[in-house]
């Protein structure tokens, strides 16, 4: 009996065919989804490697505790990346099926769009369940454990943030400055402390050495000074000053609230479900509102995975030329829009601007409407979409776009012809660049590089936006300022992302050549692997050169601007020395300036104090105070008004008051406008000069030397990535581009981790700075060269 005559056989045959279709669907969506999950996680953790390395090496944190800290961060990331990676996998998989006309074949075989959605919805239910597990259990548990670990580490993060020759302002009512630090013992040399919490008025402490002491439970801090001078003065009664020398002096420090052991009530995002329910039933109106917002948020995020499944199939199943690139781009746009709306709804609901239901479920309802519309359009060949497509206005718009495209193509051809003619005039380059194979490989490499860089940059911006979203709403930051911040953040983001993008582009380019047997064809024509790879290496040299120029001439100034903008977005002042009452800056020689306000347009100070001191000898020579100070351009001096001056000598101290007096100081107004530069905001020459000045003063500069040599070694990372990527591509090429992306991310994680660990070892004096900066490059370049030489040419 044939299958056609037996209904049971037909049903069995149909079930078998549907299982095959399901297996094909799963094979298409799971690999890109897993790769997306890996990439998303890597992009987020890239910013954490340095901090974790410092905790592990410098602060003596146990490896298990650091590992637990990283694990506690995972739920906060996976809550977003699970649904997002599933959307990317679905869109990428169905985009590939659509591009290869497999969707058309399935429809021709009687498989509807609803049947295609079936297996995806089953997977979406699993993803939604895992996301719910994260939001309801692991997410609050990880948040609370993260806080506990921070408090178990106690004051160690404070210690790590105190850096030589930088004012440390995070201690309540205190400004701390150290000239040098012995990293192995954490002892300070040449210490200055301004304590405004003293009962007698203002207190200054100069000490030969000092250190930070913590209690056994890491809940109390104490600054311990040895061999110094303590100076106290009441600004309202300056004659009643006092100073004395001490052998040992301790100053207790009141820890900020966030440093204390978390005996506070849990925040909603740290509460398990039963505690949220308790607040909803028994809490205050405010606690009830916040608990309701958090509960609905934990429900809304898992539901988004189900809606992403419908959108992924319906958008991916449409015929388009973009392939996987289309799926990735559309996924990023959808995810960014959805999560931005969701977090905005959370803020609006917490501020009682909208109801909890509308704020939290509005984005899902909008996503549902888009999904239903997209599903309807995907299930009908005509309908609304066809009417829109055949409308006269649409046809006119298409014609205009087609004419514009033709003009752009003509202009591109003219430009290309001019470039080719210029190249042909250079005999030395003509034999290499004019070859068809070189141009073909370069074109593919640049295409994959642009796509990879665009995706990684979008991911970097996406998570940075999530990190700042609460501050943007809380501080009423304008959209123009946010866009300006992201613009000035781009040089830093490109510096971090170009190496991994180059590696992934290399793996995909040569992996595709290997998988499609194009390398076999090249070899049969007498073209070796080295010849094929040469143009990509030449491009890597160009990319490394551009990276160095970006790091030297763009990044220092962009970092200054984006740091200031980030401070404003976070609600902090753009520059600490413009903050009233907390403005400190060292002048040339032994002068220290403290002022409440400085107007750079009028060159005028308010409440200016000038200290002549010698920190290394813990000696205070004089203290001058003026209520106002202004710059006299004619005499090129400062005019101090309504103040007094104290001179300290070995025997008799002198006190004098003045109404107005002129003083000549080396520091002109532009000195105070310049601000304080950090190594990341200096060019190579500026940092080198700064290091030489510090070395002449006898300071330890291993950390700065490591950063100096890194400015030369890091731009070469793209070249080393290609050296590593080419042999790996030929090894993994038969498995496809997605395996190349996975390998690229894993190699990048290992390389990035090595760079961070070597840098911390160099900064801590455990490794020579030159070796710390160049060690990862030498190590991975040697590995890449060895693998490259083993490739069959």
Secondary structure by P-SEA (a helix, b strand, c coil): ccccccaaaaaaaaaaaaaaaaaaaaaacaaaaaaaaaaaaaaaaccaaaaaaaaaccccccaaaaaaaaaaaaaaaaacaaaaaaaaaaaaaaaaaaaaaaaaaaaaacccccccaaaaaaaaaaaaaaaaaaaccaaaaaaaaaaaaaaaacaaaaaaaccccccccccccbbbbbcccccccccccbbbbbbccccccbbbbbbcccbbbbcccccbbbbbbccbbbbbbccccccccccccccbbbbbbbccccccccccccccccccaaaaaaaaccccaaaaaaaaaaaaaaaaaaaaaaaaaaaaaaaaacccccaaaaaaaaaaaaaaaaaaaaaaaaaaaaacccccccccaaaaaaaaaaaaaaaaaaaccccaaaaaaacaaaaaaaaaaaaaaaaaaaaaaaaaaaaaaaaaaccccccccccaaaaaaaaaaaaaaaaaaaaaaaaaaaaaaaaaaaaaaaacccaaaaaaaaaaaaaaaaaacaaaaaaaaaaaaaaaaaaaaaaaaaaaacccccccaaaaaaaaaaaaaaaaaaacccaaaaaaaaaaaaaaaaccccccccccccbbbbccccbbbbbcccccccccccbbbbbbcccccccccbbbbbcbbbbbccccbbbbcccbbbbbcccbbbbbbbcbbbbbbcccaaaaaacccccccccaaaaaaaaaaaaaaccccaaaaaaaaaaacccaaaaaaaaaaaaaaaacccccaaaaaaaaaaaaaaaaaaaaaaaaaaaaccccaaaaaaaaaaaaaaaaaaaaaaccc
